[in-house]
Amino acid sequence: MALMVLNTSFKGLFFMTSCTLIILKVTFFFITFIPSTSKLPIHDHDYLHSDMKPPVDQSAKSFNPDIFTHSQYEDVVRILHEEQPTSTYVDGSNGGGNSPEVTGPPWQRGSGQHSMVNTSQAVVHEGGQPSAGSSKPSKKGKDLNNIEVYHDKDIFLENYKHMNKSLKIYIYPHQKTDPFANVLLPETRSSPGGNYASESFFKIALSSSHFITHDPAEADLFFLPFSIASMRHDKRIGAGGIKNFIKDYISTIRREYPFWNRTGGADHFYVACHSIGRTAMDKAPEVRINAIQVVCSSSYFLQGYNAHKDASIPQIWPRPGIPPIRHPSEREMLAFYAGAMNSRVRESLVRTWMNDTEIGVHKKRLKTPYSDSLLGSKFCIHAKGFEVNTARIGDAIYYGCVPVVLADHYDLPFADILDWSRFSVVVSTEDIPFLKRILKEIVDSDEYVKLQKNVLKVQNHFQWHRKPIAFDTFYMVMYELWVRRSSIRIRSLNE
């Protein structure tokens, strides 16, 4: 009996082993029989490819610089930079308190239908509403529509429309007879200029915009109108007196108005482009901690900037008129940089590449016009100095040069809206020795051409106007403020 049981067990074990071998053979047969496994998707986690290359649309026509003629390129630029009037509003007027028509950058106005940018995602009609079934691109802009420069354009447009209709700002009032009117009121005698013009342009644009309300009860945000740059040049205040001036100013606001105390300043904001603005709030910590800081010096690494409540504003050197045109094939230099040696990043950049024939770096300011080098280079390098903020990014975009950002822990302007990987190259400062290889790989893979075309698409977002134009820098800043406004409405005791 025991022998029969043992014999049966061996038969069962033999049967199970045989089945296992058969399954393995069948599996091996199918694996070796499947042809060309190279067609399976492979995920490349290389830094350059994972960050820079969007998914390839095989159905779309790629841009080939060898067959893209100068006349075609000029047609593209003509579409992007079509001559346009100043602000256009829903009622057809050119100013006043009415909301501007949300039709995208004015250079892309067509016959009855207006697109936010030359993309295949949506066409925006009057009032900013994307039209149904508008995914079909126009023939004229088809090649430009493969890559979007926004994280989500539809969400941006919808929010922009609501912001444009509903956002209200209360500016603390001051008179021309105020002894510090030059610090608190917008400049009206001349057009702002220089590295810190963004402060002045914002105040000028806001003061005449439809966002202003004289009824604080309906305000979403309260603007603290002091100018850091103006205080710095005022002999009565100077760089050393800015902290005390702001401390006294906030004390006055708290004493004479009830609005600051309701929220501890959380629904207040100020704008500062000079880097001294980072420490200007040291004697008014409630401003630094609670208020929204719209600043050019937007570094995570140093104290004072908090990305969840603060916003980065571009430092733009004003240049009137339509940006100049230079075909990609005529940009012979690979990359360009020039500036003072006031940081380890700049010193490392120049020391590494100062003798290179393709990367032109200079350890002092040029005597020749910067525009020649910006127009003649494929990439323009932004390397942090004492601070991360300089006008170099704005300059690069104006001249159609792809920005290369060498500034770790830097909150790039309008990063909530724009996908910077689509029109710039962000490189860690540790990778300066590999900069040439990184940039040449981008050029050799035709990624550069896509980036450069997208630089043209975002140019209008990096331009100031005394009378704001839809989607220019002023409106982009207002959008960032709208996103950061407090969701809690404080009711007064009398309501």
TIKOL-729419 format. One record per residue (C-alpha): residue in one letter; z negated, x, y negated. Coordinates in steps of 0.02 Angstrom, whole numbers, plus 50000, padded with zeros to 5 digits. Layout:
<atoms>
+------+-------+-------+-------+
| code |    zz |    xx |    yy |
+------+-------+-------+-------+
|    A |     Z |     X |     Y |
...
+------+-------+-------+-------+
</atoms>
This chain:
<atoms>
+------+-------+-------+-------+
| code |    zz |    xx |    yy |
+------+-------+-------+-------+
|    M | 50000 | 50000 | 50000 |
|    A | 49955 | 50142 | 49882 |
|    L | 50119 | 50229 | 49926 |
|    M | 50217 | 50073 | 49877 |
|    V | 50129 | 50061 | 49708 |
|    L | 50160 | 50246 | 49673 |
|    N | 50344 | 50227 | 49721 |
|    T | 50361 | 50076 | 49606 |
|    S | 50283 | 50172 | 49460 |
|    F | 50407 | 50315 | 49481 |
|    K | 50552 | 50191 | 49482 |
|    G | 50490 | 50112 | 49320 |
|    L | 50469 | 50281 | 49237 |
|    F | 50643 | 50335 | 49293 |
|    F | 50718 | 50173 | 49225 |
|    M | 50634 | 50194 | 49054 |
|    T | 50689 | 50376 | 49042 |
|    S | 50868 | 50330 | 49084 |
|    C | 50873 | 50194 | 48952 |
|    T | 50807 | 50315 | 48821 |
|    L | 50941 | 50443 | 48863 |
|    I | 51077 | 50311 | 48853 |
|    I | 51016 | 50255 | 48680 |
|    L | 51013 | 50434 | 48618 |
|    K | 51191 | 50466 | 48681 |
|    V | 51257 | 50308 | 48598 |
|    T | 51171 | 50352 | 48434 |
|    F | 51241 | 50529 | 48438 |
|    F | 51416 | 50461 | 48474 |
|    F | 51414 | 50346 | 48323 |
|    I | 51344 | 50480 | 48208 |
|    T | 51479 | 50606 | 48256 |
|    F | 51615 | 50473 | 48254 |
|    I | 51586 | 50418 | 48072 |
|    P | 51712 | 50516 | 47964 |
|    S | 51687 | 50597 | 47795 |
|    T | 51502 | 50575 | 47761 |
|    S | 51534 | 50663 | 47597 |
|    K | 51581 | 50494 | 47525 |
|    L | 51400 | 50440 | 47534 |
|    P | 51310 | 50447 | 47367 |
|    I | 51213 | 50606 | 47336 |
|    H | 51079 | 50607 | 47202 |
|    D | 51084 | 50767 | 47101 |
|    H | 50915 | 50799 | 47024 |
|    D | 50973 | 50947 | 46921 |
|    Y | 50904 | 50934 | 46744 |
|    L | 51071 | 50935 | 46657 |
|    H | 51153 | 50805 | 46768 |
|    S | 51009 | 50685 | 46789 |
|    D | 50971 | 50678 | 46603 |
|    M | 51143 | 50693 | 46527 |
|    K | 51270 | 50609 | 46639 |
|    P | 51276 | 50418 | 46645 |
|    P | 51348 | 50330 | 46797 |
|    V | 51536 | 50354 | 46804 |
|    D | 51643 | 50200 | 46789 |
|    Q | 51789 | 50239 | 46905 |
|    S | 51890 | 50095 | 46835 |
|    A | 51879 | 50160 | 46657 |
|    K | 52000 | 50285 | 46584 |
|    S | 51911 | 50448 | 46550 |
|    F | 51943 | 50542 | 46389 |
|    N | 52041 | 50701 | 46418 |
|    P | 52046 | 50817 | 46267 |
|    D | 52207 | 50894 | 46332 |
|    I | 52303 | 50730 | 46319 |
|    F | 52205 | 50649 | 46176 |
|    T | 52317 | 50690 | 46027 |
|    H | 52264 | 50717 | 45848 |
|    S | 52345 | 50555 | 45795 |
|    Q | 52247 | 50459 | 45927 |
|    Y | 52087 | 50542 | 45872 |
|    E | 52121 | 50497 | 45691 |
|    D | 52153 | 50317 | 45745 |
|    V | 51982 | 50313 | 45827 |
|    V | 51896 | 50383 | 45674 |
|    R | 51992 | 50263 | 45562 |
|    I | 51922 | 50118 | 45666 |
|    L | 51746 | 50187 | 45652 |
|    H | 51754 | 50229 | 45467 |
|    E | 51858 | 50090 | 45396 |
|    E | 51829 | 50076 | 45208 |
|    Q | 51691 | 49950 | 45175 |
|    P | 51605 | 49869 | 45028 |
|    T | 51420 | 49879 | 44994 |
|    S | 51297 | 49757 | 45072 |
|    T | 51377 | 49597 | 45134 |
|    Y | 51267 | 49444 | 45149 |
|    V | 51282 | 49280 | 45240 |
|    D | 51319 | 49186 | 45080 |
|    G | 51455 | 49311 | 45032 |
|    S | 51355 | 49392 | 44893 |
|    N | 51325 | 49578 | 44875 |
|    G | 51140 | 49578 | 44837 |
|    G | 50989 | 49475 | 44792 |
|    G | 50860 | 49409 | 44912 |
|    N | 50974 | 49340 | 45046 |
|    S | 50981 | 49407 | 45222 |
|    P | 51124 | 49526 | 45258 |
|    E | 51253 | 49469 | 45381 |
|    V | 51216 | 49546 | 45550 |
|    T | 51390 | 49605 | 45590 |
|    G | 51359 | 49786 | 45635 |
|    P | 51415 | 49939 | 45538 |
|    P | 51539 | 49882 | 45406 |
|    W | 51673 | 50005 | 45463 |
|    Q | 51700 | 49899 | 45619 |
|    R | 51742 | 49735 | 45537 |
|    G | 51895 | 49652 | 45609 |
|    S | 51985 | 49488 | 45595 |
|    G | 51848 | 49360 | 45607 |
|    Q | 51746 | 49444 | 45744 |
|    H | 51628 | 49587 | 45711 |
|    S | 51554 | 49706 | 45838 |
|    M | 51392 | 49800 | 45819 |
|    V | 51481 | 49956 | 45881 |
|    N | 51642 | 49987 | 45974 |
|    T | 51574 | 49939 | 46144 |
|    S | 51622 | 49822 | 46284 |
|    Q | 51451 | 49740 | 46291 |
|    A | 51459 | 49607 | 46156 |
|    V | 51545 | 49547 | 45999 |
|    V | 51430 | 49490 | 45860 |
|    H | 51481 | 49344 | 45751 |
|    E | 51404 | 49286 | 45590 |
|    G | 51216 | 49277 | 45604 |
|    G | 51214 | 49413 | 45736 |
|    Q | 51235 | 49302 | 45890 |
|    P | 51329 | 49385 | 46033 |
|    S | 51477 | 49279 | 46081 |
|    A | 51496 | 49206 | 46254 |
|    G | 51618 | 49295 | 46367 |
|    S | 51635 | 49441 | 46248 |
|    S | 51626 | 49578 | 46379 |
|    K | 51813 | 49610 | 46370 |
|    P | 51843 | 49759 | 46255 |
|    S | 51980 | 49762 | 46127 |
|    K | 52133 | 49865 | 46170 |
|    K | 52108 | 49970 | 46015 |
|    G | 51935 | 50029 | 46062 |
|    K | 51944 | 50026 | 46251 |
|    D | 51918 | 50213 | 46279 |
|    L | 51764 | 50212 | 46167 |
|    N | 51678 | 50074 | 46263 |
|    N | 51629 | 50164 | 46421 |
|    I | 51460 | 50227 | 46362 |
|    E | 51331 | 50135 | 46258 |
|    V | 51221 | 50225 | 46132 |
|    Y | 51080 | 50097 | 46140 |
|    H | 50946 | 50070 | 46271 |
|    D | 50989 | 49885 | 46271 |
|    K | 51106 | 49827 | 46135 |
|    D | 51088 | 49641 | 46171 |
|    I | 50899 | 49647 | 46153 |
|    F | 50914 | 49753 | 45996 |
|    L | 51036 | 49632 | 45915 |
|    E | 50932 | 49480 | 45957 |
|    N | 50773 | 49562 | 45889 |
|    Y | 50867 | 49626 | 45737 |
|    K | 50922 | 49448 | 45697 |
|    H | 50743 | 49383 | 45706 |
|    M | 50679 | 49530 | 45605 |
|    N | 50809 | 49504 | 45471 |
|    K | 50762 | 49321 | 45450 |
|    S | 50574 | 49327 | 45468 |
|    L | 50497 | 49496 | 45420 |
|    K | 50400 | 49491 | 45257 |
|    I | 50324 | 49640 | 45166 |
|    Y | 50197 | 49636 | 45026 |
|    I | 50197 | 49787 | 44910 |
|    Y | 50036 | 49821 | 44816 |
|    P | 50087 | 49792 | 44635 |
|    H | 50085 | 49926 | 44500 |
|    Q | 50147 | 49926 | 44322 |
|    K | 50259 | 50051 | 44233 |
|    T | 50111 | 50085 | 44118 |
|    D | 50007 | 50144 | 44265 |
|    P | 49961 | 50328 | 44235 |
|    F | 50027 | 50369 | 44409 |
|    A | 50179 | 50256 | 44405 |
|    N | 50287 | 50405 | 44453 |
|    V | 50193 | 50416 | 44618 |
|    L | 50181 | 50230 | 44655 |
|    L | 50343 | 50151 | 44592 |
|    P | 50520 | 50182 | 44657 |
|    E | 50630 | 50306 | 44564 |
|    T | 50760 | 50213 | 44461 |
|    R | 50825 | 50343 | 44340 |
|    S | 50923 | 50452 | 44461 |
|    S | 50983 | 50455 | 44640 |
|    P | 50861 | 50539 | 44760 |
|    G | 50911 | 50709 | 44829 |
|    G | 50845 | 50854 | 44930 |
|    N | 50756 | 50868 | 45097 |
|    Y | 50629 | 50731 | 45062 |
|    A | 50744 | 50600 | 44990 |
|    S | 50704 | 50480 | 45132 |
|    E | 50539 | 50433 | 45048 |
|    S | 50623 | 50386 | 44885 |
|    F | 50772 | 50299 | 44964 |
|    F | 50657 | 50189 | 45068 |
|    K | 50556 | 50134 | 44917 |
|    I | 50713 | 50097 | 44816 |
|    A | 50792 | 49997 | 44957 |
|    L | 50633 | 49900 | 45000 |
|    S | 50593 | 49852 | 44820 |
|    S | 50759 | 49758 | 44801 |
|    S | 50772 | 49690 | 44977 |
|    H | 50750 | 49513 | 45042 |
|    F | 50602 | 49571 | 45148 |
|    I | 50487 | 49571 | 44996 |
|    T | 50364 | 49429 | 44971 |
|    H | 50249 | 49404 | 44822 |
|    D | 50137 | 49291 | 44926 |
|    P | 50021 | 49401 | 45031 |
|    A | 49977 | 49251 | 45139 |
|    E | 50150 | 49255 | 45220 |
|    A | 50161 | 49445 | 45236 |
|    D | 50177 | 49525 | 45406 |
|    L | 50145 | 49699 | 45336 |
|    F | 50075 | 49777 | 45178 |
|    F | 50158 | 49930 | 45101 |
|    L | 50054 | 50072 | 45027 |
|    P | 50182 | 50136 | 44901 |
|    F | 50116 | 50311 | 44864 |
|    S | 50239 | 50454 | 44884 |
|    I | 50178 | 50616 | 44963 |
|    A | 50325 | 50715 | 44891 |
|    S | 50294 | 50647 | 44715 |
|    M | 50108 | 50688 | 44723 |
|    R | 50149 | 50864 | 44778 |
|    H | 50254 | 50894 | 44622 |
|    D | 50136 | 50805 | 44503 |
|    K | 50033 | 50940 | 44414 |
|    R | 49887 | 50819 | 44396 |
|    I | 49876 | 50804 | 44586 |
|    G | 49969 | 50946 | 44673 |
|    A | 49963 | 50988 | 44858 |
|    G | 49775 | 51019 | 44850 |
|    G | 49733 | 50851 | 44771 |
|    I | 49833 | 50734 | 44885 |
|    K | 49689 | 50699 | 45005 |
|    N | 49572 | 50647 | 44864 |
|    F | 49706 | 50541 | 44781 |
|    I | 49737 | 50442 | 44941 |
|    K | 49551 | 50424 | 44974 |
|    D | 49525 | 50351 | 44799 |
|    Y | 49681 | 50242 | 44813 |
|    I | 49624 | 50163 | 44977 |
|    S | 49451 | 50134 | 44904 |
|    T | 49531 | 50041 | 44759 |
|    I | 49638 | 49936 | 44875 |
|    R | 49487 | 49890 | 44980 |
|    R | 49387 | 49843 | 44825 |
|    E | 49519 | 49743 | 44731 |
|    Y | 49611 | 49657 | 44875 |
|    P | 49547 | 49571 | 45034 |
|    F | 49693 | 49617 | 45146 |
|    W | 49642 | 49791 | 45203 |
|    N | 49470 | 49737 | 45262 |
|    R | 49537 | 49595 | 45371 |
|    T | 49619 | 49716 | 45493 |
|    G | 49549 | 49886 | 45446 |
|    G | 49723 | 49929 | 45383 |
|    A | 49812 | 49894 | 45548 |
|    D | 49944 | 49788 | 45461 |
|    H | 49974 | 49919 | 45325 |
|    F | 50100 | 50060 | 45322 |
|    Y | 50160 | 50205 | 45217 |
|    V | 50313 | 50318 | 45221 |
|    A | 50306 | 50508 | 45209 |
|    C | 50439 | 50637 | 45242 |
|    H | 50357 | 50797 | 45182 |
|    S | 50259 | 50886 | 45320 |
|    I | 50104 | 50893 | 45209 |
|    G | 50089 | 50707 | 45245 |
|    R | 50017 | 50753 | 45415 |
|    T | 49853 | 50810 | 45337 |
|    A | 49858 | 50697 | 45183 |
|    M | 49749 | 50567 | 45269 |
|    D | 49607 | 50684 | 45316 |
|    K | 49489 | 50603 | 45190 |
|    A | 49550 | 50428 | 45232 |
|    P | 49538 | 50429 | 45423 |
|    E | 49554 | 50240 | 45434 |
|    V | 49732 | 50258 | 45369 |
|    R | 49776 | 50389 | 45499 |
|    I | 49693 | 50294 | 45641 |
|    N | 49740 | 50114 | 45600 |
|    A | 49888 | 50105 | 45480 |
|    I | 50070 | 50127 | 45532 |
|    Q | 50132 | 50298 | 45480 |
|    V | 50321 | 50307 | 45456 |
|    V | 50345 | 50495 | 45449 |
|    C | 50474 | 50632 | 45473 |
|    S | 50345 | 50748 | 45551 |
|    S | 50330 | 50654 | 45715 |
|    S | 50258 | 50778 | 45839 |
|    Y | 50148 | 50728 | 45986 |
|    F | 50080 | 50904 | 45997 |
|    L | 49989 | 50904 | 45831 |
|    Q | 49857 | 50781 | 45773 |
|    G | 49895 | 50630 | 45668 |
|    Y | 50046 | 50550 | 45752 |
|    N | 50028 | 50411 | 45881 |
|    A | 50192 | 50348 | 45952 |
|    H | 50124 | 50178 | 46004 |
|    K | 50090 | 50130 | 45822 |
|    D | 50182 | 50257 | 45713 |
|    A | 50370 | 50279 | 45688 |
|    S | 50485 | 50426 | 45662 |
|    I | 50602 | 50422 | 45512 |
|    P | 50750 | 50541 | 45499 |
|    Q | 50747 | 50676 | 45366 |
|    I | 50917 | 50656 | 45284 |
|    W | 50996 | 50758 | 45146 |
|    P | 51099 | 50626 | 45054 |
|    R | 51286 | 50654 | 45060 |
|    P | 51392 | 50516 | 44981 |
|    G | 51558 | 50459 | 45048 |
|    I | 51635 | 50447 | 45220 |
|    P | 51589 | 50590 | 45338 |
|    P | 51727 | 50721 | 45360 |
|    I | 51834 | 50724 | 45517 |
|    R | 51860 | 50870 | 45634 |
|    H | 51947 | 50853 | 45803 |
|    P | 51846 | 50920 | 45951 |
|    S | 51982 | 51046 | 45994 |
|    E | 51965 | 51121 | 45819 |
|    R | 51779 | 51155 | 45841 |
|    E | 51799 | 51332 | 45904 |
|    M | 51618 | 51392 | 45898 |
|    L | 51508 | 51334 | 46043 |
|    A | 51347 | 51316 | 45942 |
|    F | 51278 | 51354 | 45769 |
|    Y | 51108 | 51385 | 45691 |
|    A | 51049 | 51462 | 45527 |
|    G | 50877 | 51459 | 45445 |
|    A | 50718 | 51550 | 45399 |
|    M | 50616 | 51635 | 45536 |
|    N | 50457 | 51533 | 45520 |
|    S | 50418 | 51489 | 45701 |
|    R | 50417 | 51568 | 45874 |
|    V | 50553 | 51447 | 45927 |
|    R | 50673 | 51508 | 45793 |
|    E | 50629 | 51690 | 45824 |
|    S | 50661 | 51669 | 46011 |
|    L | 50827 | 51581 | 45978 |
|    V | 50892 | 51716 | 45861 |
|    R | 50826 | 51861 | 45964 |
|    T | 50912 | 51792 | 46120 |
|    W | 51081 | 51747 | 46047 |
|    M | 51106 | 51844 | 45885 |
|    N | 51241 | 51956 | 45960 |
|    D | 51334 | 51820 | 46054 |
|    T | 51514 | 51781 | 46008 |
|    E | 51506 | 51595 | 46055 |
|    I | 51334 | 51546 | 45991 |
|    G | 51321 | 51585 | 45806 |
|    V | 51139 | 51605 | 45753 |
|    H | 51079 | 51678 | 45588 |
|    K | 50903 | 51731 | 45541 |
|    K | 50922 | 51682 | 45359 |
|    R | 51010 | 51550 | 45258 |
|    L | 51197 | 51567 | 45241 |
|    K | 51281 | 51613 | 45077 |
|    T | 51435 | 51514 | 45130 |
|    P | 51436 | 51323 | 45138 |
|    Y | 51347 | 51255 | 45292 |
|    S | 51480 | 51123 | 45306 |
|    D | 51607 | 51251 | 45367 |
|    S | 51496 | 51300 | 45514 |
|    L | 51441 | 51122 | 45552 |
|    L | 51622 | 51063 | 45559 |
|    G | 51678 | 51215 | 45659 |
|    S | 51548 | 51202 | 45797 |
|    K | 51536 | 51090 | 45948 |
|    F | 51345 | 51092 | 45949 |
|    C | 51223 | 51112 | 45804 |
|    I | 51050 | 51174 | 45847 |
|    H | 50890 | 51097 | 45778 |
|    A | 50748 | 51223 | 45805 |
|    K | 50575 | 51181 | 45740 |
|    G | 50503 | 51286 | 45600 |
|    F | 50328 | 51263 | 45527 |
|    E | 50355 | 51080 | 45575 |
|    V | 50478 | 50989 | 45687 |
|    N | 50556 | 50894 | 45543 |
|    T | 50709 | 50964 | 45457 |
|    A | 50871 | 50889 | 45392 |
|    R | 50972 | 50980 | 45526 |
|    I | 50987 | 50831 | 45643 |
|    G | 51050 | 50720 | 45502 |
|    D | 51169 | 50857 | 45447 |
|    A | 51238 | 50879 | 45623 |
|    I | 51270 | 50692 | 45642 |
|    Y | 51352 | 50679 | 45471 |
|    Y | 51475 | 50818 | 45514 |
|    G | 51511 | 50751 | 45689 |
|    C | 51423 | 50897 | 45775 |
|    V | 51322 | 50858 | 45933 |
|    P | 51137 | 50895 | 45896 |
|    V | 51043 | 51012 | 46010 |
|    V | 50856 | 50980 | 45991 |
|    L | 50740 | 51128 | 46025 |
|    A | 50574 | 51047 | 45981 |
|    D | 50453 | 51003 | 46120 |
|    H | 50344 | 50848 | 46103 |
|    Y | 50451 | 50774 | 45964 |
|    D | 50473 | 50587 | 45941 |
|    L | 50656 | 50573 | 45892 |
|    P | 50700 | 50446 | 45756 |
|    F | 50738 | 50269 | 45815 |
|    A | 50701 | 50319 | 45996 |
|    D | 50651 | 50137 | 46030 |
|    I | 50831 | 50086 | 45995 |
|    L | 50946 | 50234 | 46026 |
|    D | 50972 | 50326 | 46189 |
|    W | 50975 | 50504 | 46123 |
|    S | 51040 | 50573 | 46288 |
|    R | 51206 | 50487 | 46248 |
|    F | 51241 | 50583 | 46086 |
|    S | 51129 | 50737 | 46087 |
|    V | 51061 | 50873 | 46200 |
|    V | 50873 | 50894 | 46212 |
|    V | 50827 | 51066 | 46282 |
|    S | 50652 | 51131 | 46314 |
|    T | 50609 | 51283 | 46210 |
|    E | 50573 | 51373 | 46374 |
|    D | 50758 | 51357 | 46417 |
|    I | 50824 | 51452 | 46266 |
|    P | 50884 | 51595 | 46380 |
|    F | 50990 | 51468 | 46476 |
|    L | 51057 | 51379 | 46322 |
|    K | 51234 | 51447 | 46335 |
|    R | 51251 | 51400 | 46518 |
|    I | 51185 | 51224 | 46483 |
|    L | 51305 | 51194 | 46339 |
|    K | 51457 | 51269 | 46426 |
|    E | 51427 | 51159 | 46579 |
|    I | 51427 | 51008 | 46465 |
|    V | 51591 | 51062 | 46386 |
|    D | 51674 | 51106 | 46552 |
|    S | 51627 | 50938 | 46628 |
|    D | 51701 | 50841 | 46480 |
|    E | 51528 | 50773 | 46443 |
|    Y | 51541 | 50851 | 46270 |
|    V | 51686 | 50739 | 46221 |
|    K | 51584 | 50583 | 46264 |
|    L | 51434 | 50648 | 46167 |
|    Q | 51540 | 50691 | 46016 |
|    K | 51621 | 50519 | 46012 |
|    N | 51449 | 50440 | 46019 |
|    V | 51391 | 50546 | 45872 |
|    L | 51524 | 50456 | 45771 |
|    K | 51455 | 50289 | 45830 |
|    V | 51279 | 50323 | 45766 |
|    Q | 51326 | 50400 | 45599 |
|    N | 51293 | 50241 | 45501 |
|    H | 51114 | 50234 | 45569 |
|    F | 51081 | 50401 | 45483 |
|    Q | 51139 | 50360 | 45307 |
|    W | 51043 | 50296 | 45156 |
|    H | 51115 | 50181 | 45023 |
|    R | 51037 | 50123 | 44860 |
|    K | 51095 | 49950 | 44911 |
|    P | 51062 | 49946 | 45098 |
|    I | 51204 | 49910 | 45220 |
|    A | 51169 | 49821 | 45384 |
|    F | 51110 | 49941 | 45520 |
|    D | 51094 | 50090 | 45403 |
|    T | 50937 | 50198 | 45399 |
|    F | 50839 | 50073 | 45296 |
|    Y | 50871 | 49929 | 45415 |
|    M | 50833 | 50039 | 45565 |
|    V | 50664 | 50084 | 45489 |
|    M | 50630 | 49900 | 45454 |
|    Y | 50668 | 49862 | 45635 |
|    E | 50543 | 49994 | 45692 |
|    L | 50413 | 49915 | 45577 |
|    W | 50452 | 49743 | 45645 |
|    V | 50424 | 49805 | 45822 |
|    R | 50256 | 49879 | 45772 |
|    R | 50192 | 49735 | 45668 |
|    S | 50028 | 49659 | 45724 |
|    S | 50044 | 49507 | 45835 |
|    I | 49878 | 49439 | 45770 |
|    R | 49890 | 49329 | 45616 |
|    I | 49733 | 49337 | 45510 |
|    R | 49688 | 49177 | 45420 |
|    S | 49598 | 49183 | 45255 |
|    L | 49430 | 49096 | 45235 |
|    N | 49509 | 48964 | 45122 |
|    E | 49634 | 48904 | 45254 |
+------+-------+-------+-------+
</atoms>
